[in-house]
Amino acid sequence: MAKLNVLIYAISSLAAVASSLRTTVVYEPLYKNGINTIIRKLEIDLASYTNVHEDAKSSKLIYDSNSISATGWTEKNLDYIINRKFTDNEIICKNCDTNSTNEMDFIEITTFGKCIGGFCEYQNSKCYYNVLQKYWWKCIPDEFNENKNLIKKDNDKCDTSKSIVPFSVVSAGAKKYDFSKPITFPCNKDGFDMDIDVETEDDLYLMLTDKNSYSPSDSVIEISFNFKDKLYKFTEGVVSPASGSSQSPNSSRAFNGRIRIMYTGENLNIYINNEGEPFYAVKNKVFKALYFAPKSGKVDVTFGFMFCYGEAEFATISQQSEKCDTSKSIVPFSVVSAGAKKYDFSKPITFPCNKDGFDMDIDVETEDDLYLMLTDKNGYSPSDSVIEISFNFKDKLYKFTEGVVSPASGSSQSPNSSRAFNGRIRIMYTGENLNIYINNEGEPFYAVKNKVFKALYFAPKSGKVDVTFGFMFCYGEAEFATISQQSEKCDTSKSIVPFSVVSAGAKKYDFSKPITFPCNKDGFDMDIDVETEDDLYLMLTDKN
């Protein structure tokens, strides 16, 4: 079965380069020679800048004047970003034509900003993103700070629980945190309770931070897990984000089970397969993110769920404005075709976005060609005008069709492995153009203005398509379902992450695995597919 990774993002013409140059220059620090930093010039294709916005958004790594030396630069070196010269910056370039006083060229990425020598300033914010090493210098713009996704009115609360979409972190032979894959916390100082199921090939490190971003100078709490010897250690302070000599995974140190992390507002408690381990005393901490680093090999987070004690934490901007989440994870699912194209309208990916657009990635496994249907309604009628995208992977032909399309068509056939696909599809709507990327290569776009897409449906030509991962975010504010000028609602639908509940011979509820309802007294409609070994009990409550 082939695997297809589909990423759909919506950004207003991001990464459109207003320059006729085919390549641009970046600089890489090599080593120190006395007070001077020896660097080299590299030329990279402008095509590598097309993903700068999503790379910058996903990066939580930030360096300031106290920590920039860890990158090889000094604060004085980086004066060249402002004065566009190497003069008096304690820099020697090994392969530059000259170390002259001529001003450096810059390129401009539309809606992002100017880039000089590999540092791109976001919209005159004085925050600079390094495209070569993927970190922020000085600050992270508010627009990229997930903390801004939740804005509070005095009489409103956001969700106090969340499901964690499965993900993996890989280490190339030594401990190294992946700062692009945090688990974020909506909780306040009252604390949280989280269960995560993990499969590791070696020992594991977890880092808890009180910020949505990370700098090597930050004080954090690190928990190291030595599963073989059952040794678990807390370290508070500045820790190394990457360390250790290269090694292969050791199966004797592998672990497959559940880790529970519970913070009560006073103590940080760890449970390994429901056995309590030593706790760590830390009071009134508002944790914001959890990062993972395997000692070597890979760690798979296969399931996760958390809830907050007390109310969720908000970043208050004004009492008059409120936004729902502008990003969402997509729960894995499958669509099966009985020999011919047929959409499954029970399994949509819904969009919380407005006409400013969206950007989405989805990882899929297909056995044949694929059809996607975008609609501007939360439901579907055969008379609706839609946009359909057909993917002929074998011949690399991708076609847009706008209007009324058939939800099921074609003669019955078996899957053809030569048409299967393994890769990434990104769908990006900018408010003007619908863009498709296959394995990060741009395909023809389709012009469609001011469309508010509501749902995406899948239809394999034959066989099955598995959506194994997905993430999307909105460009601009999220769209609301407005009831009155005084009340607003966030998403009125949700996907349910697969989970299991086990009873040891007698009826017993597992209160750590609830399905929570975002609904009001008007009610709800829910479908769940279950497999049971005996009779089943369900409990509905009016409390969290």
C-alpha positions, 0 to 999 in steps of 0.5 A: 500500500502506498503512503500519501502525506497531504498537507493543506495550508492557506496563506495569502500568497506566502513565499511568492518571491518578488525577485527575478534571481534563481538563487540567493546567498546565505551565510553559515558560521564555521568556527572561531578564530580569536575574536573573529567568526569564520563563515562561508557563503552558500547559494540556495535555490529560491524554490527552497524559500517557498515553504519559509512561512510554514517552517517559520510557524512550526519553529519554536526555537529562539535565540537571544543575545545570551544564547546566540553563540550556540549557533556559531554567531555572535550578536556583533556578527549579526549586525550585518543584517542591519547594515548589510556589510561585514565591516567591523562585524568580526566576520571573515568569509572564506569563499566570498569574492571579497570582504568588501564594503559593498552592501549585500543584496536582499530578496523580499518574500511577499507578505513575509519580509526581507531576507539578507544572508539567510535571515528573514525579518517578518513584516518589520517585527525585528524578529528574524527567521534563519532559513538555513538552521530554522530558528528565530533570532531575537523574538517570535512574532505574535502571529506565530505564537500559538498563545494568541489563538485563544482570546477570552471574554470575561464570561467565556471558557475554552475547552479544558481537555484535548486529544493528542494526535499521534506523532513520532520523533526520531533521533539520529543516534543521540538525544535531540529534542524536536521543537517542531512537535510540541504537545501544548497545554491550555491549562493554568497554574491549577495543573493538568493530568495527561496520559500518553501511550508511547513506543520507544526504541531506547531511553526517553527524555521529556522537557516541560517549558513555561513558554510556547517557544524555546531558547537554550537559555530557558530554565525548564524541567527535564524528565529522563526515563531509564526504563531498563533500570526503572530510574526516572530523574527530574532536572530543573534549570538550563539543559542541553537540547542535544547531547550524547555520543552517537549510538544505535538503539538498544532493545533492552532499553525499549519501552511500550506502555503508558506514561501519566504526567500529573501536575497538581499546582504543587507537585509534578507526578509521574506514573509508568504503567499506573505505578507511581514514581518519585514526584518533584515539588514545583509550585504555581507553574503554568506549563505551556509545552512538552517536547520529546527526545529519544536517546536514540532511534524513535519514539512513537506517541500512539495515543494521548489525552489530557485535561486541565484542573480548573479553567483553561488559560487564555491570552487576553487581548481585548474584552470585545474580541474572541477567536476560536482555534485557527489550527486543528489536527486531523484524526486518522481515518480510512475511506474504502471504494468497492471497485469504483470512485465513491465519496464517503460523506460520513468522513469529512475534514471540516474547516473552521476558516473564513475566506482568508483561506487555509493551509493543510498537510495530510499523510495518506496511503492509497492503493489507486488514484484519488479524488478530493471534493471541496465544498462550501457547506457542512453537508452535501447535495448532488446538486451542489456546485463544488471543486473536485481535484483528481490525482493521477499519480502515475502520469502526474496529472492533476485536474480541477473541476468546478461545478456539479460532479458525480459523487460516484462513477466509473466501472468496477475495477481492482486497485492498480499498484502502479497508480498507488502513491507515497508522498505529501499533498499540500492544499493551500487556499490564499483567498484567490488561488487554490494551490496543490503541492505534491511532495513539496512540488507545486502543481497548477493552481486554480483561481477562485476568489473569496470562497469559504470552504467548509468540508473536504471529502475523499474518494479513492478510484478503487481500493482504500485510502488511509489518512494517517496524519493531518494538520491545518491552520487558517490564515486570518481569524477563524469563522464563527457560527453566529447566533446573536451579536452577544454570543458566538460559537466555536466548532460544532463538530469534532472527531474522536481519537480511537481508544480502548477501555479494558475491564478486569472481569467486571464492569468498571468505567475508565474516567481517564478516557472521556468523549467530551461534548462542546454542545449546548442544550440544543443537543448533538448527533454522534456516530461511534464504531465499536468492537466489544468482547461483552456487553457494554455500558455508557455513562452520560454526565453533565459535568467535565 
